[in-house]
Amino acid sequence: IHYKHWSQYANPFDGFIYFSRVSGRGKVMLDGDFIRLNTFENDDECRSVVSINVIAGGPLTVADLYQTAGIRVKFYQNRDLLALMDDGFVGKPKSNDPLSEDSQIWSGEMTNGDMILAVFNRHAVQKVFTVNVKDFCTFTPKTVRDIWEHKNITVRDEYTVSVPAHGCVVYRLAK
């Protein structure tokens, strides 16, 4: 729901989608608010909340204490994802409408020309997404790296991914 008063959206993800139209390198930096991983249901939700903040070009604003984060502190320490922050990466959703299914598919270009593709599942059940690389990438990737699994996957023209409820996948497509 888009409200006429502050906060215009009831959750950070909707805000990231809607306000992505004004974000970008050298533009507005979106801020999804503080993150407390101990408040999330499972690891998929933890990966998703950390990923959307980074993919939208915002900061990782950690509000967990070490003892409350526990083993989930690892989600803040994903070196492949943190490399996007070091790069100044800012992604954009395929749609700026939070009600559109395409608002769950984000992409953007790193300074070295590599492309990032992130697919988020905002639904309460597992969902299958199909993404054509040519829809957001102008080159044929040499390698594709799954940022959360820390491994390279097969290069394809199209990816059909099964994303768990409230989860995500994030790929780096290298030139």
N, C-alpha and C positions, 0 to 999 in steps of 0.2 A: 504494500500500500504506500503510495506517495502522499505524504502529508504536506499541507501548506505551511506548517510551522516547523520549528526545529524539534527534534531531528526529523529531517524530511523522509528518512527511511528508518524502519525499526531495527535493521540489522546492518552490519558493515558490508556484507556481500552485496546487498541491493545498492548501497551507497557507492561501492566500488564500480559496479556496473553503470549506474546512472551518471556518475561524475567522471567516468573515464574519458568522456568527450573533452574535458578540460585538462587532463593530465598528459604527461609526456616529458621527455628530456628537456630540461630548462623551463618547464611549465609547473603547474600545480602538482605538489606531491600529495597523494591521497593517504589518509591515515585511518586505519581501521580500528583504532583504539587498542587498549592493552589486552594482552593474551594471557590467559591462565589455563594451561593445558590440563590441569587437574579437574577442570569443570566439564571436560568433554567426555562423551560416552565411550569412545574407543580410539584405537590408533588411526583408523581411517579419517575420523573427524580431526584428529590432531594434524595429520599430514595436510588435510584440506585447508584448515585455518592458517597454518603457517604458509602454505603455498600461495593462497589468494593474496595475502599481504605482500609477499615478495613479487608475485606476478603483476600485481597492480602498481608496482613501483613504490610501495610504501615501506615504512620501517617495520622491523620486528620489535614490537614493544612488549617486552617480557615482564609480566607481573607476577609470575610464579616465584616462590622462594625455592631454593635448591631442595629443601626437604618436602615441599608440596609437589614439585615437578617429578621427583623420583626418577624412574627409568625413562619417563617421557622427555627428559631434558635432551635426549638424542635428536628429537625433532627440530630443536633450535640449532643443532650442530651439523646439519647436512651441508657438507662442503660444496657439493654440486649446486645446491640451491643458493647458498650464500655467495657463490661466485656471481650470480645474477645481480645481487645487491652491489658487489664491488664494481660491476660493469655499469651500474646506473640504469639497468634494464627497466623498461616500463612496457607492459603488455596492454592489449586492448581486447575487449570481448567482441565476438562476431556481431552481437546486437547490443545496443545500449538500453534495451527494454528489459527490465528485470523479470517480466512475465514471459519472455521469449525463451524457448529451449536453447536458442543460439547464444544466449548470454552466458551459458555454461562453458562455451568454447572460447579460449583466449589464446592469442598469439602475439608475437613481437620479435623484433630484431635486436640482436646484441651488437655492440660496436664493431666486432670483427666480422659481422655478416651472418653469423649463425642465427638460426631461427629457434624460437621456443614455442612449443605447443603445449597447452595445458587444458585438460578436460576435467571439469568438476561435475559431480552428480549431487544436485541439491535435493533429490528425492529421498524418501524414506526406504526405498527398495533399490536393489541393484539394477543398473540400467546399462544398455549397450548403446554406444555411440559409434558412428562411422564418420571419419574425417578424411577428406581428400587433401593430400599435401599440396596440390596445385592451387587450392583455394586460398592459401596464405603464404606459400613459399615459391619464390621465383627461380630457384635452382634445384637441381637434383642432389639431394644430400649424399655425402660420402659415408657418413656414419650417423646413427640415431642412438642416443643414449637415454635410457630411462633414469631420470634424476633421483627417484626414490629407491630404485633397486640397485643403483650404482653399476649398471652393466649396459653394454651395447646390445641393441636388438636389430632384427633384420630390417634393412632399408626396403620400404614399399612405397607405392604411389598412394595407397589408401590404408588407413588403420581403422580396424574395428576393435574397439576396446570395451571390455566389460568393467564398469566402474562400480565399486561397492557403494551402498547407501552412504551419502554424505562424504564420499571419498573423492579421490582425484588421481589422475596420472599426469606426469609432466615429462615431456621429451625435449631433448636438445638435438636439433638437426644441424650437423656441421657441414660447412661448405667444403 
